[in-house]
Amino acid sequence: MGPATDRLHENYTARHTLPADLSKSVGCITPAAPIELILAAGLTPVRLHGNPARLPEMGDTYMEEEIDGEVRSLFDTFLRGEYAQLPLVLMSRGSEQYLQLYYYLGEVVKWGDYALPPIKIVDVMQTSNWNTGRYVRARLLETGTLLSDLGTKITPETLRAAIKETNAMRRALKEMNTLRRDGLFRGSDILRMTTLFGTLPSNEFLTLASDLIAEVGAQDPKGSTNGPRIMLSGTPPGPWSSRMITWPVNASLNI
């Protein structure tokens, strides 16, 4: 690893640390918040990450074990009041797990005295037809108005600039993923970089991406893939899901 890769790992490790001043920040559960509207309103997106390594003691009082570990951790962190200072959290309906998190957060205030920030779900549907487009447009306009009230008024100019800024980060990720296919980046590092999308400020993200690309460009291509390429996939929840399975690996894995 080089200096840029070291910085990537340091930033990834620090992803749970929130800024000291959250008054102009908007919490995002996923980068599909959408970040563009947050930036266009002069606000700072703050990606909220679950930490399954920390046992969700409070969250497990209410949430079933079948729920994904990161989502259970996020729920627990909300209940601990660690996000209470955020003026707003945008919840994406990116998966059924996150939708369940939104429902739990809406109900938990009936069960206990918890300090939760205002939470809004951005219900962007994924079907491509005219009625869906009208519905999504209305939801995004509502979200834009809410963000304008928290920050500054979103204008066509600020929105175009925010889209340009966010697309630059997406292009950097796409370039890195192309290099991953060539064996120059480890898949685990691409996952770390994807996690930092919406976690790091865009200028820091783009600088880190540029440095990482330059770093792998300077390495010997013959030494880039020093082991078999594998894919790790999850398993459905079941009685075996909490057990750790280990096996010997004799080769250096490129992950």
Rosetta silent file (secondary structure, phi, psi, omega in degrees, C-alpha in Angstrom):
SEQUENCE: MGPATDRLHENYTARHTLPADLSKSVGCITPAAPIELILAAGLTPVRLHGNPARLPEMGDTYMEEEIDGEVRSLFDTFLRGEYAQLPLVLMSRGSEQYLQLYYYLGEVVKWGDYALPPIKIVDVMQTSNWNTGRYVRARLLETGTLLSDLGTKITPETLRAAIKETNAMRRALKEMNTLRRDGLFRGSDILRMTTLFGTLPSNEFLTLASDLIAEVGAQDPKGSTNGPRIMLSGTPPGPWSSRMITWPVNASLNI
SCORE:     score description
SCORE:     0.000 S_00000001
   1 L     0.000  149.619  177.492    0.000    0.000    0.000 S_00000001
   2 L  -109.087 -175.026 -178.287    1.054    3.580   -0.640 S_00000001
   3 H   -59.498  -39.575 -179.343    0.289    6.909    1.090 S_00000001
   4 H   -66.680  -41.433  178.090   -3.011    7.402   -0.767 S_00000001
   5 H   -64.713  -37.541  176.039   -4.234    3.912    0.140 S_00000001
   6 H   -60.881  -42.296  178.511   -3.252    4.571    3.753 S_00000001
   7 H   -64.135  -38.900  177.384   -5.365    7.751    3.684 S_00000001
   8 H   -58.376  -47.825 -177.986   -8.276    5.784    2.216 S_00000001
   9 H   -66.888  -37.348  178.564   -8.142    3.288    5.069 S_00000001
  10 H   -64.791  -44.428  178.945   -7.803    6.061    7.679 S_00000001
  11 H   -65.824  -37.079  178.742  -10.836    7.905    6.313 S_00000001
  12 H   -65.277  -42.499  179.081  -12.818    4.684    6.160 S_00000001
  13 H   -63.026  -34.153 -176.318  -11.973    3.882    9.782 S_00000001
  14 H   -88.872   10.381 -172.815  -13.037    7.403   10.810 S_00000001
  15 H   -65.200  -19.592 -179.039  -16.361    7.251    8.943 S_00000001
  16 H   -84.216  -10.546 -177.152  -18.383    7.039   12.181 S_00000001
  17 L   -80.680  123.335  179.977  -16.992   10.340   13.499 S_00000001
  18 L   -91.044  150.718  174.931  -19.433   13.225   13.058 S_00000001
  19 L   -59.568  152.272 -179.699  -18.390   16.869   12.586 S_00000001
  20 L   -65.460  -39.306 -179.079  -18.414   18.986   15.743 S_00000001
  21 L  -106.299  113.475 -178.366  -20.832   21.508   14.210 S_00000001
  22 L  -106.985   10.122 -171.972  -23.897   19.895   12.639 S_00000001
  23 L   -64.878  -27.595  179.778  -26.009   23.023   12.324 S_00000001
  24 L  -114.920   28.211 -178.321  -25.622   23.186    8.518 S_00000001
  25 E  -112.452  153.403  174.893  -25.482   19.448    7.936 S_00000001
  26 E  -127.084  122.611  179.687  -28.056   16.989    6.651 S_00000001
  27 E   -72.930  140.430  179.347  -27.750   13.344    7.597 S_00000001
  28 E  -129.128  129.934  177.152  -27.948   10.816    4.769 S_00000001
  29 L   -79.014  -35.302  174.575  -28.421    7.091    5.226 S_00000001
  30 L  -135.515  164.188  178.712  -27.282    6.423    1.638 S_00000001
  31 L   -71.041   -3.060  177.041  -25.761    8.686   -1.053 S_00000001
  32 L   -87.200   40.186 -168.884  -29.117    8.508   -2.883 S_00000001
  33 L   -68.566  -43.892    4.831  -30.402   11.224   -0.536 S_00000001
  34 L   -92.348  141.788 -178.183  -30.113   13.025   -3.070 S_00000001
  35 H   -62.311  -33.907 -176.929  -26.812   14.734   -2.293 S_00000001
  36 H   -56.739  -42.183 -179.045  -27.220   17.168   -5.208 S_00000001
  37 H   -69.024  -35.740  178.384  -30.146   18.942   -3.545 S_00000001
  38 H   -63.259  -47.639  179.834  -28.308   19.177   -0.224 S_00000001
  39 H   -64.665  -39.240 -178.378  -25.280   20.800   -1.864 S_00000001
  40 H   -64.615  -25.323  178.444  -27.459   23.110   -3.961 S_00000001
  41 L   -89.003    7.739  178.887  -29.023   24.439   -0.740 S_00000001
  42 L    74.335   20.765 -179.935  -25.580   25.300    0.647 S_00000001
  43 L  -106.897  167.740 -177.039  -25.737   22.478    3.177 S_00000001
  44 E  -110.820  120.672  174.851  -23.285   19.676    3.933 S_00000001
  45 E   -71.993  135.855  177.292  -24.289   16.040    3.462 S_00000001
  46 E  -124.373  108.402 -178.528  -23.191   13.822    6.350 S_00000001
  47 E   -72.543  130.029  179.598  -23.375   10.115    5.593 S_00000001
  48 L  -100.450  125.414 -174.315  -24.544    8.081    8.584 S_00000001
  49 L  -115.895  136.200  171.681  -22.937    4.669    8.888 S_00000001
  50 L   -74.366  157.366  179.161  -23.951    1.691   10.955 S_00000001
  51 L  -133.253   84.040 -177.212  -21.324   -0.011   13.063 S_00000001
  52 L   -59.924  -17.542  179.089  -22.272   -3.687   13.528 S_00000001
  53 L   -68.197  -21.147  177.776  -19.158   -4.172   15.675 S_00000001
  54 L   -97.188  119.480 -175.419  -20.945   -2.233   18.440 S_00000001
  55 L   -60.243  127.978 -178.656  -23.735   -4.317   19.899 S_00000001
  56 L   -80.767   71.763 -172.936  -27.108   -2.581   19.344 S_00000001
  57 L   -63.261  -43.481 -179.584  -28.286   -2.995   22.923 S_00000001
  58 L   -75.111  -42.630 -177.752  -31.029   -0.381   22.800 S_00000001
  59 H   -63.518  -34.939 -178.532  -32.098   -1.129   19.246 S_00000001
  60 H   -68.801  -11.277  175.192  -32.437   -4.846   19.891 S_00000001
  61 H   -64.071  -30.712 -174.654  -35.155   -4.049   22.411 S_00000001
  62 L  -116.555  -33.996 -169.371  -37.469   -3.357   19.483 S_00000001
  63 L   -94.377  139.427 -178.560  -35.917   -4.581   16.232 S_00000001
  64 L   -69.018  154.691 -178.935  -35.932   -8.183   15.050 S_00000001
  65 L   -69.227  -20.822 -178.541  -32.670  -10.058   14.587 S_00000001
  66 L   -69.829  -19.044  179.924  -33.450  -10.686   10.913 S_00000001
  67 L   -67.465  141.569 -178.665  -32.826   -7.014   10.147 S_00000001
  68 L   -52.602  143.525 -175.795  -29.406   -6.349    8.635 S_00000001
  69 H   -58.802  -38.569  179.217  -26.653   -5.645   11.179 S_00000001
  70 H   -66.462  -40.611 -179.466  -25.845   -2.193    9.807 S_00000001
  71 H   -66.773  -41.276  176.734  -29.499   -1.148    9.907 S_00000001
  72 H   -62.485  -38.231  178.145  -29.878   -2.418   13.473 S_00000001
  73 H   -66.023  -41.594  177.169  -26.743   -0.473   14.393 S_00000001
  74 H   -61.371  -44.346  178.577  -28.109    2.706   12.808 S_00000001
  75 H   -58.974  -43.718  179.213  -31.376    2.299   14.698 S_00000001
  76 H   -63.154  -40.714 -179.240  -29.453    1.864   17.937 S_00000001
  77 H   -66.332  -38.063  173.484  -27.349    4.973   17.235 S_00000001
  78 H   -59.090  -46.724 -177.319  -30.506    7.016   16.659 S_00000001
  79 H   -64.877  -29.825  177.809  -31.905    5.782   19.977 S_00000001
  80 L   -71.486  -10.402  179.611  -28.681    6.748   21.751 S_00000001
  81 L    82.622   13.410 -175.576  -29.303   10.345   20.653 S_00000001
  82 L   -73.727  -15.404  178.465  -26.054   10.607   18.711 S_00000001
  83 L  -107.817    8.457 -171.579  -27.849   12.147   15.706 S_00000001
  84 L   -62.779  -27.511 -176.299  -30.126   14.434   17.707 S_00000001
  85 L   -81.590   -7.541  178.077  -28.235   17.620   16.746 S_00000001
  86 L   -71.257  132.097  178.656  -28.793   17.126   13.023 S_00000001
  87 L   -69.969  -17.692 -179.501  -31.425   19.564   11.704 S_00000001
  88 L  -166.482  143.703  170.562  -32.626   16.899    9.257 S_00000001
  89 E  -123.609  127.553  176.577  -31.981   13.304    8.202 S_00000001
  90 E   -98.267  124.923 -178.441  -32.968   12.184    4.711 S_00000001
  91 E  -107.099  120.495  178.275  -33.868    8.529    4.484 S_00000001
  92 E   -84.404  142.690  174.609  -33.684    6.907    1.062 S_00000001
  93 L   -90.505   54.513 -175.418  -36.137    4.196    0.119 S_00000001
  94 L   -81.158  -17.437  179.393  -33.261    2.329   -1.478 S_00000001
  95 L  -158.243  164.503  178.108  -34.128   -1.026    0.033 S_00000001
  96 H   -63.460  -32.593  179.595  -36.757   -2.704    2.175 S_00000001
  97 H   -62.110  -46.314 -179.558  -34.298   -2.673    5.104 S_00000001
  98 H   -69.199  -32.959  176.183  -34.018    1.128    5.068 S_00000001
  99 H   -64.518  -40.946  176.669  -37.765    1.464    4.673 S_00000001
 100 H   -63.558  -38.120  176.780  -38.209   -0.674    7.796 S_00000001
 101 H   -59.410  -43.873  178.290  -35.712    1.568    9.618 S_00000001
 102 H   -60.328  -44.109  179.636  -37.850    4.589    8.718 S_00000001
 103 H   -64.581  -42.825  178.869  -40.969    2.875   10.039 S_00000001
 104 H   -60.688  -43.689 -179.311  -39.238    1.855   13.266 S_00000001
 105 H   -65.980  -31.342  177.313  -37.999    5.399   13.869 S_00000001
 106 H   -72.087  -27.565 -177.059  -41.512    6.709   13.303 S_00000001
 107 H   -93.191  -28.121 -169.713  -42.963    4.293   15.850 S_00000001
 108 H   -65.253  -25.718  178.993  -40.273    4.246   18.538 S_00000001
 109 L   -66.066  -17.811  176.564  -41.210    7.706   19.845 S_00000001
 110 L   -80.652  -15.756 -173.190  -44.486    6.115   20.992 S_00000001
 111 L  -104.926  -17.644 -178.349  -42.572    3.587   23.092 S_00000001
 112 L  -164.963  170.040 -178.446  -39.967    5.726   24.810 S_00000001
 113 L   -93.232   91.930 -177.092  -38.501    9.195   25.264 S_00000001
 114 L  -117.045  140.717  179.750  -35.844    9.319   22.551 S_00000001
 115 L   -89.735   97.694 -179.168  -34.092   12.394   21.124 S_00000001
 116 L  -111.170  146.148  174.108  -34.466   11.964   17.380 S_00000001
 117 L   -76.927  167.060  171.810  -33.771   14.517   14.641 S_00000001
 118 L   -61.704  135.826 -176.474  -36.439   15.365   12.045 S_00000001
 119 E  -128.121  129.759  177.648  -36.500   12.503    9.527 S_00000001
 120 E  -127.376  135.755  175.508  -37.907   12.588    6.002 S_00000001
 121 E   -91.397  133.449  175.775  -38.024    9.733    3.542 S_00000001
 122 E   -96.409   97.609 -171.111  -37.148   10.578   -0.068 S_00000001
 123 L   -87.978   77.119  178.724  -39.515    8.218   -1.816 S_00000001
 124 L   -94.177  108.514 -178.890  -37.919    8.009   -5.264 S_00000001
 125 L   -79.418  154.708 -170.349  -39.517    5.105   -7.093 S_00000001
 126 L  -105.426    5.427  178.493  -37.496    3.170   -9.658 S_00000001
 127 L   -85.907  145.773 -173.716  -40.089    2.386  -12.332 S_00000001
 128 L  -105.006   83.865  172.295  -39.805    4.262  -15.636 S_00000001
 129 L  -146.145  171.221 -172.304  -43.225    5.568  -16.640 S_00000001
 130 H   -62.697  -45.574 -178.978  -44.952    8.920  -16.824 S_00000001
 131 H   -63.399  -40.238  176.589  -46.916    8.641  -13.579 S_00000001
 132 H   -61.696  -42.754  179.501  -43.791    7.588  -11.658 S_00000001
 133 H   -59.579  -42.366  178.302  -41.921   10.565  -13.116 S_00000001
 134 H   -63.964  -42.669 -179.598  -44.628   12.969  -11.945 S_00000001
 135 H   -63.778  -46.957 -178.859  -44.632   11.402   -8.481 S_00000001
 136 H   -63.501  -42.080  178.529  -40.826   11.527   -8.161 S_00000001
 137 H   -58.155  -44.006  179.733  -40.715   15.128   -9.392 S_00000001
 138 H   -63.697  -40.574  179.766  -43.235   16.146   -6.719 S_00000001
 139 H   -66.367  -39.995 -179.930  -41.254   14.369   -3.982 S_00000001
 140 H   -69.238  -36.296  176.180  -37.991   16.006   -5.082 S_00000001
 141 H   -64.142  -40.573  176.475  -39.625   19.443   -5.187 S_00000001
 142 H   -60.749  -45.257 -179.635  -40.883   18.887   -1.631 S_00000001
 143 H   -64.922  -40.435  178.536  -37.402   17.869   -0.506 S_00000001
 144 H   -62.508  -40.139  177.737  -35.851   20.847   -2.294 S_00000001
 145 H   -64.582  -42.530  178.889  -38.220   23.255   -0.547 S_00000001
 146 H   -61.647  -43.783 -179.504  -37.419   21.720    2.828 S_00000001
 147 H   -69.460  -36.697  176.845  -33.666   22.004    2.195 S_00000001
 148 H   -61.657  -37.118  178.579  -34.009   25.592    0.936 S_00000001
 149 H   -67.783  -32.356  179.666  -35.713   26.496    4.214 S_00000001
 150 H   -79.422  -34.356 -176.422  -32.814   24.959    6.171 S_00000001
 151 L  -117.644 -118.195  176.463  -30.052   26.472    4.059 S_00000001
 152 L  -117.689  158.999 -176.197  -30.249   28.845    1.114 S_00000001
 153 L   -61.382  130.075  176.599  -32.750   28.876   -1.730 S_00000001
 154 L   -75.398  127.607  178.139  -31.970   26.329   -4.417 S_00000001
 155 L  -118.009  165.088  175.926  -31.626   28.001   -7.804 S_00000001
 156 H   -56.490  -34.266 -178.905  -31.018   26.526  -11.271 S_00000001
 157 H   -69.734  -46.326 -178.912  -27.416   27.759  -11.009 S_00000001
 158 H   -68.694  -32.255  178.625  -26.701   26.173   -7.618 S_00000001
 159 H   -69.514  -42.298  178.004  -28.403   22.946   -8.698 S_00000001
 160 H   -61.851  -41.362  179.341  -26.349   22.720  -11.890 S_00000001
 161 H   -64.928  -39.507 -179.791  -23.160   23.296   -9.904 S_00000001
 162 H   -67.921  -39.494  177.671  -24.135   20.631   -7.357 S_00000001
 163 H   -64.474  -42.357  178.196  -24.955   18.123  -10.102 S_00000001
 164 H   -61.124  -42.796 -179.675  -21.597   18.827  -11.772 S_00000001
 165 H   -64.138  -45.471 -178.451  -19.797   18.355   -8.449 S_00000001
 166 H   -69.923  -38.788  178.194  -21.584   15.098   -7.636 S_00000001
 167 H   -64.876  -32.152  176.807  -21.147   13.709  -11.145 S_00000001
 168 H   -62.984  -38.362  176.795  -17.403   14.349  -10.896 S_00000001
 169 H   -67.152  -39.250  179.025  -17.321   12.063   -7.844 S_00000001
 170 H   -64.613  -40.474  179.089  -19.323    9.430   -9.721 S_00000001
 171 H   -64.372  -38.385  178.493  -16.911    9.584  -12.675 S_00000001
 172 H   -62.927  -42.907  177.185  -13.960    9.149  -10.322 S_00000001
 173 H   -62.939  -40.427 -179.588  -15.598    6.043   -8.820 S_00000001
 174 H   -63.895  -41.925  178.300  -16.320    4.703  -12.302 S_00000001
 175 H   -63.843  -41.818  178.373  -12.682    5.176  -13.342 S_00000001
 176 H   -64.471  -37.732 -179.905  -11.475    3.426  -10.201 S_00000001
 177 H   -68.564  -33.361  174.883  -13.873    0.544  -10.812 S_00000001
 178 H   -63.277  -41.328  177.407  -12.524    0.154  -14.347 S_00000001
 179 H   -67.450  -30.371  175.569   -9.035   -0.124  -12.882 S_00000001
 180 H   -63.150  -41.997  179.083  -10.368   -2.686  -10.422 S_00000001
 181 H   -61.806  -28.920  177.503  -11.482   -4.861  -13.327 S_00000001
 182 L   -83.089    0.366  177.764   -7.918   -4.669  -14.621 S_00000001
 183 L    85.307   11.298 -177.709   -6.668   -5.910  -11.252 S_00000001
 184 L   -88.973  -26.006  176.025   -5.093   -2.607  -10.192 S_00000001
 185 L  -114.920  142.319  171.559   -7.497   -1.887   -7.320 S_00000001
 186 L   -74.272  142.486  178.337   -8.653   -4.312   -4.684 S_00000001
 187 H   -59.723  -35.562  179.754  -12.398   -4.762   -4.591 S_00000001
 188 H   -64.379  -33.434  178.909  -12.396   -4.078   -0.848 S_00000001
 189 H   -73.528  -33.389  174.953  -10.788   -0.682   -1.456 S_00000001
 190 H   -65.317  -38.726  176.364  -13.430    0.205   -4.049 S_00000001
 191 H   -62.973  -40.383  177.568  -16.073   -0.642   -1.446 S_00000001
 192 H   -62.388  -44.041 -178.779  -14.291    1.624    1.043 S_00000001
 193 H   -65.704  -38.651  177.453  -14.193    4.447   -1.506 S_00000001
 194 H   -62.505  -38.299  177.771  -17.877    3.956   -2.319 S_00000001
 195 H   -63.913  -30.914 -179.207  -18.646    4.225    1.402 S_00000001
 196 L   -80.456   -5.854  174.809  -16.814    7.567    1.494 S_00000001
 197 E   -68.432  114.566 -175.459  -19.127    8.954   -1.221 S_00000001
 198 L    89.282   -5.567  175.771  -21.153   11.485    0.753 S_00000001
 199 L   -96.585  -49.786  175.697  -18.910   10.999    3.787 S_00000001
 200 E   -85.976  147.556  169.960  -15.962   13.109    2.686 S_00000001
 201 L   -56.411  149.236 -172.107  -16.478   16.628    1.296 S_00000001
 202 H   -57.939  -38.925 -179.595  -16.436   16.462   -2.499 S_00000001
 203 H   -65.468  -38.505  177.848  -13.076   18.245   -2.874 S_00000001
 204 H   -69.584  -38.579  178.858  -11.420   15.808   -0.441 S_00000001
 205 H   -61.866  -46.624 -177.433  -13.095   12.841   -2.143 S_00000001
 206 H   -67.706  -37.304  177.225  -11.889   13.930   -5.592 S_00000001
 207 H   -64.491  -43.929  179.254   -8.359   14.609   -4.342 S_00000001
 208 H   -63.736  -43.303  178.885   -8.194   11.191   -2.706 S_00000001
 209 H   -61.352  -44.126  179.016   -9.539    9.498   -5.850 S_00000001
 210 H   -61.704  -42.059  179.772   -6.984   11.306   -8.026 S_00000001
 211 H   -66.964  -38.294  178.558   -4.140   10.326   -5.697 S_00000001
 212 H   -65.886  -42.075  179.249   -5.291    6.698   -5.607 S_00000001
 213 H   -64.127  -41.903  177.947   -5.476    6.522   -9.410 S_00000001
 214 H   -65.818  -35.844 -178.647   -2.006    8.040   -9.698 S_00000001
 215 H   -66.127  -44.791  179.541   -0.691    5.619   -7.089 S_00000001
 216 H   -72.854  -25.693  177.397   -1.904    2.497   -8.898 S_00000001
 217 H   -67.869  -22.095 -178.445   -0.686    3.938  -12.194 S_00000001
 218 L   -91.038   -5.445 -176.671    2.849    3.951  -10.821 S_00000001
 219 L   -88.651  163.194  179.896    2.808    0.300   -9.744 S_00000001
 220 L   -76.075  117.333 -178.462    4.049   -2.672  -11.739 S_00000001
 221 H   -57.314  -30.098 -178.386    1.049   -4.210  -13.568 S_00000001
 222 H   -68.016  -23.890 -178.883    2.622   -7.668  -13.279 S_00000001
 223 H  -100.162    6.440 -174.456    2.494   -7.438   -9.505 S_00000001
 224 L   -76.779  -36.677  179.730   -1.002   -6.038   -9.267 S_00000001
 225 L  -112.590   97.388 -174.774   -2.895   -9.324   -9.226 S_00000001
 226 L  -106.694   22.698  178.747   -1.052  -11.660   -6.929 S_00000001
 227 L  -170.867  172.894  179.968   -3.854  -14.088   -6.183 S_00000001
 228 L   -66.960  149.581  177.900   -7.181  -15.474   -7.386 S_00000001
 229 L   -93.138  132.022 -177.570  -10.104  -13.094   -7.704 S_00000001
 230 L  -130.497  160.520  174.012  -13.110  -14.007   -5.582 S_00000001
 231 L  -122.051  132.564  176.943  -16.546  -12.595   -4.862 S_00000001
 232 L  -101.625  133.064 -179.799  -18.069  -12.631   -1.391 S_00000001
 233 L  -131.489  147.845  179.330  -21.836  -12.797   -1.137 S_00000001
 234 L   -75.099  173.144  177.187  -24.158  -12.794    1.837 S_00000001
 235 L  -123.396  154.190  176.995  -26.517  -15.577    2.842 S_00000001
 236 L   -60.776  148.709  177.754  -30.200  -15.449    3.786 S_00000001
 237 L   -58.494  142.149  179.452  -30.829  -15.084    7.531 S_00000001
 238 L  -170.969 -179.231 -177.789  -31.060  -18.414    9.283 S_00000001
 239 L   -63.120  -17.239 -179.920  -29.942  -20.322   12.357 S_00000001
 240 L   -92.974   -8.124 -167.556  -26.419  -20.439   10.901 S_00000001
 241 L   -67.262  -24.457 -177.792  -26.128  -16.730   10.137 S_00000001
 242 L   -91.608    0.190 -179.606  -24.572  -15.728   13.453 S_00000001
 243 L   -92.260  145.112  178.309  -21.855  -18.351   13.292 S_00000001
 244 L   -93.853  125.573  179.376  -18.421  -17.557   11.950 S_00000001
 245 L  -107.326  129.194  179.636  -17.177  -19.957    9.307 S_00000001
 246 L  -126.133  151.810  176.201  -13.454  -20.081    8.601 S_00000001
 247 L  -149.383  154.293 -179.166  -11.403  -22.068    6.168 S_00000001
 248 L   -73.565  140.389  176.451   -7.702  -22.163    5.229 S_00000001
 249 L  -125.628  122.155 -176.293   -6.630  -20.114    2.244 S_00000001
 250 L   -92.622  -14.210 -177.564   -3.236  -20.866    0.756 S_00000001
 251 L  -107.936  159.709  174.903   -3.195  -18.087   -1.831 S_00000001
 252 L   -80.926  120.479 -174.128   -3.048  -14.330   -1.478 S_00000001
 253 L   -90.743  136.058 -179.103   -6.542  -13.108   -2.303 S_00000001
 254 L   -90.796   73.042  179.661   -7.043   -9.993   -4.412 S_00000001
 255 L  -128.700    0.000    0.000   -9.909   -8.479   -2.433 S_00000001
